């Protein structure tokens, strides 16, 4: 059997909340790692702000590094935008995903108390792309602008950027990144989450590899990860069926179930293959995933 790729599994349920919050629909971090007796042990954290979450995650990864353990870190928001986004914004750079990360990071202002400008970022990108309230949509009425409306202004046409990434369609039920507000608004989470992942990578350099952008969209082996401390991937916990325990917050149940799911695959020698496309995946889909869109692990 193939050796384990990881010894710890961290799943982060992000939040775009505009003020500190805990409980449902806030940030949850699930960590499945070995205890002092080398048994797998799960712990959860529910920091009230994204800044606190970032600090906590850094501490978890520092501890794992000291122990010489490699971690899979899954974030539950898109790490890339639909194909053509970087080009439509005239972003320079060899790798479209990297150019987009840099641009989003420049635009986002996310304060320690969770106050943030995600609606302003969406409105400004809309202005640059179309001059109107498209493709981003969704905001409280008080944040309405000529370039951002509470409701979707029109459907996507053949000449527009795609509404969904290839991975969103493969995952069945994944929301569009263009949706910035209301339930399932992964757009706001991505705008505020990508800068946090970018900082995580900047702090640790080549020891952090972002799948599939930096690893390739292909099966991974232990040899591929030599010298790597962290593999970052996009996850979609809703793909894994879970029944919360009595009184357990659904978000906590989902990060726990996702961490345990990846650990089981790894134990069985099957996780490496999960980083590869399905055998019927068209070659251009693989290229889009590697260059710009990213993919959802397990979709």
N, C-alpha and C positions, 0 to 999 in steps of 0.2 A: 504493500500500500504506500502511496505517496506520503512523504512527511507533511506534517502540518505547516501551513504557510504562516500562520499567526499564533500567538499565544494569548492575545487579548482582542476583544471585540467591543468597539465603542460605537453607540448609535446616538445621534444627536437629532432631537425633534426641535427644530428652530421655531422662532416666533417673530412676527413683525410688530408686536405690541408697541404702542406709543408711550406707555408708562410702565413702571415696575409691576410685575404680576407673577403670581404663582398659581398652582393648581391646573385645571383644564386650560388648554390653548395657550400655554406659556412654554418656556424652554425646559425640556427634559433631556438629561444626559444619562444614558444607561451604559454601565461598564461591566463587562464580563471578563474576569481575569482570575489568575491563580491566587489562592490564599497561601498562608505560611506552610500549609501541608500539601501544597501543589494541587489542591482540588479547585475546580472552577467555582467561582463565587460571584454573584451579581450584586451590584450596588447601584443606586439611582441618586441623581442630584436634580434639584429643581431651582436653579438660581433665578432671582427675580428680574435680572436684566441681561441683555446680550453681553455687556462688558464683563459682568461677573461670570457669565458662562464661558467666555473666551479665556479668562484667567484660570478658571477651574479646569478647563480642558487642557490648558498648557501644563498645569500641575500634574494632571493624570499622565500626560505623555512624558513629562520629565521623570516621573517615578518609574514608568515602564522602561524608559531608556536606561536608567540606573541599574535596573534589573536585567538589562540585555534582552528585553522582550519586544517583539515586533507587533504592532497594532494595526488592525483594520478599523478605520474611522469612517462611518457612514453618516452623511448629512441628508436630511429629508427634503431637499430643495434642488432645483436644477442647477448644475454647475456650468451650463452652457445655454445659449439662446438658439432659436431656430436658424437653420442654414440661410446664409445671405445677410445676416444681421450686421456683422462687422463690415462687410462690403457696403451695405446701404448707408452706414454711418461714416464711410470713408476713413475707417481706422487703419492706420499703417501697422505693419508688423508681419513677420513670417507666419505666426500661428494666430488665426482669428480668435480662438478662445482666450489667448493671452492678451491680445489687444483689447478685447471686451472687458476682461477682468481689470486691466489698468484703467480703462475709461470709467467703468462703474465705480471703482475705488476713488477716483478723482472727484466724482460728482457727489458721492454719498457723504452726508453729515449725520452721524449717529452718536448722540451724546450718552454720557454715563447713566442718565436717568431714563433711557429708551426714547427720548424725544428724537425724531428723525425726519428726514426730508424725502422719504420714498415717493410721495405723490409728486413732489417737485421734480424729482429725477425722471419719473415716468412722463410728466408733462413736457419736460425739456427734450427728452428723446423723441417724443411724438412730434414736437415742433421741428426738430431736425429731419425726421423721416418723412412726414406728410404735411406739416403745417397745420394739422387739425388734431382732433381727439382720437387718434388711431395710430398704432395698434393697441397701446396700453389703454386700459379702461378700469373704472371702479375706484371710487373715493367717497368719503363723507360729503354731503352737500356743501359744507363750509369750505372744502378744499377744491371745489369746482373751478376750472379754468377753461379758457377757450380751447386749450390743447389737452384737457383731461376732464372727462365727464363721469358722473356716477354710474351711468349705464353704457353698455356697448353701443357705439354709434352706428355700426354696420358690420355685416359679415365679411370675412376675408375672401377676396376675389383671386383669380388666377395670377394677377400681376402684383399681388401683395406678398409680403413675407408670410410664410406658412403660419397658420394658427397653432399648430402642434409640431413638436419635434418627432422624429421617427420613434424615439423611445416612449414618448407619451402615448402614441397610438399602440405600440406593442404592449404597454402596461395596462391598457384598457381601464379607463376611469381616471387617469391622471389629468389634472387640470392644466389649462394653458398658462404659460408664463406671462401672458399679456394681462391677466386678471390680477389687479393690485389690491382688491378689497373684497370683503364678504368671505363666507366659508370656502375653504379650499383655495385661498388666494396665494398660490405659490410664487406669484410675481413679486409681491412685497418681500417675501422671505428670501428670494434669490437676490434681489437688489441689496438687501441688508446683510445677507449671508456670504455672498461671494467675497466682499472685502475682508471678512473675518477669516475665510479659508486662505485668501491670498496672504494675509499677515502670518497665519500659521506656517505656510510654506516658506515665506521670506525669512522667518525666524530660524528655520531648520534646514533650509537649502535642499541639497540633493538627497538628504535623508528622508524627505517626504516626496512621494510620487503620486501624482493625481491621475487616476484611471478614468477614461481610457486615453486622455490627452498625452500623457508622458510615458505610459507603459505600452501603448498600442491596444487596440481592441482585439485581444487574443487571450488564449489560455495562459495563465501564469504558473511558473514553477518556483520552487525554493531558490534555484540558481538565478532566476530572473531578479529576485529580491535581495540578492547578496548586498549588504551594506545599506539596505533600506530599513528605516525604523518605523515608518508610517505609510500605509497606502490609504489615500482618501478616495472615497467613491460616493456616488449619489445612490441613495436607497429610497424605497417607497414602502414604508412599513405596512401600508394597507394591502399589499400583495400577500401578506402572511396572516392567515386567520388566527384570531386570538379572542379568548373570552376573559375579560377582566375579572379578577377575584372580587369578592364582595367588598364594596367601598374603595376599590382601586380605580384611580384615574385612568381613563382609556389610553391617554398618551404614554403613561408609564408602562402599561401592559404592552403597548406596541413596541416601545424601544427594547423592552426585555425580550419579547418574542423574536424580534429581528436579530438581536445579538445572539440569542440561543440558536436560532436557525442557521446563521453563518458558522457558528462554532460546530454545530452538528455536521454541516457539509464538510468543513475542514477536517474534522475527526475522521470522516469517512473517505477522505482523499478526493472529494468532489468539488471543493471550492475553487480550485485553480481553473477548472473548466467553466465555471460560472462567469469568468471574466471574458469569455470568448463569445462571438456572435453565434446565433443558431445557424445550422448548416444551410438553411434556405435564405439567409440574409443577403440581399443584393450587395455587390461590391461598393456601389456608390453610397449606400447607407453606412457601411463601415467607414468609408472616408469621411463622410459628414460627421459621424460620431467622434472620430479621432481628431478632426481639425476644429470643430466648432460646437456641435450640439451636446456632446457627452452622451452617456447612456445610464440607464437605471440597472444596478446590479440585481440580477435575477429576473429581469423582464425579458 
